[in-house]
Amino acid sequence: MYDLIGIGIGPFNLSLAALIDPFDEIDTLFFDQTSKFEWHPGMLLEGSELQVPFLADLVTLADPKSPYTFLNYLHEKNRLFKFYFFNRFDIPRREYSDYGAWVASNLESCVFEKRVVNVKYIKDEEVYEVHVNDTETQALEKFHARHIVMGTGSVPMIPMETDGCSSEDVFHSSQYRFYEDEAKESESITVVGSGQSAAEVFYELLLDQNKKGYELTWYTRSAGFMQLESAKLGQEVFSPDYITYFHQLSFEDRKDALATLDQLRKGIDPETLKQIYDLLYHRSVDQNARRVTIQPLTEMKKIEPESEGTGYKLSCHQWQKDESFAHLSEKVVLATGYKPHLPEWFEQFRDEIEWEDEKRYKVLYDYRLKFKDDRPNHVFTLTNLEHSHGAGATNLGLSVVRNQKIINKIAGKELYKISEDTVFQQFESK
């Protein structure tokens, strides 16, 4: 019997496992179907960096003395002096992924190559029965826990039709590294999207364009290639104080508030935009430079195999002028974002919990799903939280605060003190 079973071992649940580790009174187990911890392996591009400071690691904002801090990782890997001379607050994404793998390897509660295939609630026993499939032997095991934490993350979102397209030719940016070499041998590549991933993929392709000779195009539905708003006061919406304010708003007010915060959470890092522009400017000195197309205001409606020859026809729509056109490309990288992943077994709970609309369940302040029977055994969720807890739902730093609240709820006492009055501004009159 476990106090808690976590489903999925991404950064959010890994942080939870690391923060629980010092407390012997909480027995936990975390499962993931992959063979090891890797953070967005398809986008671990050389030179790409985390968009939050290294202090937003798995534990520091809750317990700076934890053995699982990023600084202790550097110490254990004999990289502390290198980082000291690196003299940066942001770190390479590849290093963050390696740090997470190091933490996971030191936690006995994290078990990989185990896929959760079902979760049942046994009401009479007040316990959840978790069915786990071993991905190597296919053996089925059953575990029991008083509470569940669902950290099943997100999956790529493909908003346009792609029927008949090869997954090796038309692929999401999350798979970029796996198909990068083959894509660069083609005659033409198109990137679709407006966020940081789209910009990083475009820049990486731009670097090799002269050597490989492909035509390069970048389309986005957005009105422009906007930079992330990184002003210090603006960033205070990624704080515990703003979560408290946001959560008490009505559902409609929360939806409206999210729309006003897009530039704080979905823009491109200014340095990435600068690198792209500077490289384009240097290339423009050579009048024989290969053509590059960069076009905003363009929605991708459909991608289909070209009837003659190789490649694909992209049906595009310039929405501001209401003009449609076709674009041909051999390879297409879709940096079109992600959507929450709710596993199949979760569907059985649909009628047992409260919903705010058809797609968004009601989440209480301490990240519990609201069950109609008000049961003592909780299902906590680390995914599909934007509507309930705001723009910081996917922020790595705020995930630590979220896990503090979950741990305190499970323990029935304050094992971690929750920080208050953490920012200089206030979000309502007091």
Secondary structure as UniProt FT lines:
FT   STRAND          2..7
FT   HELIX           11..20
FT   TURN            21..22
FT   TURN            24..25
FT   STRAND          28..32
FT   HELIX           41..43
FT   TURN            46..47
FT   TURN            54..55
FT   TURN            60..62
FT   TURN            64..65
FT   TURN            67..68
FT   HELIX           70..76
FT   TURN            77..78
FT   HELIX           80..86
FT   HELIX           93..105
FT   TURN            108..109
FT   STRAND          110..112
FT   STRAND          114..122
FT   HELIX           123..125
FT   STRAND          127..134
FT   TURN            135..137
FT   STRAND          140..150
FT   STRAND          154..156
FT   TURN            163..164
FT   TURN            167..169
FT   STRAND          170..172
FT   HELIX           173..175
FT   HELIX           176..183
FT   TURN            184..185
FT   STRAND          188..192
FT   HELIX           196..212
FT   STRAND          215..219
FT   TURN            232..233
FT   HELIX           234..237
FT   HELIX           240..247
FT   HELIX           251..259
FT   TURN            260..261
FT   HELIX           262..265
FT   HELIX           270..284
FT   TURN            287..288
FT   STRAND          292..295
FT   STRAND          298..305
FT   STRAND          312..318
FT   TURN            319..322
FT   STRAND          323..329
FT   STRAND          331..334
FT   STRAND          338..340
FT   HELIX           344..352
FT   TURN            365..366
FT   STRAND          368..369
FT   TURN            372..373
FT   STRAND          379..381
FT   HELIX           386..389
FT   HELIX           391..394
FT   HELIX           396..411
//
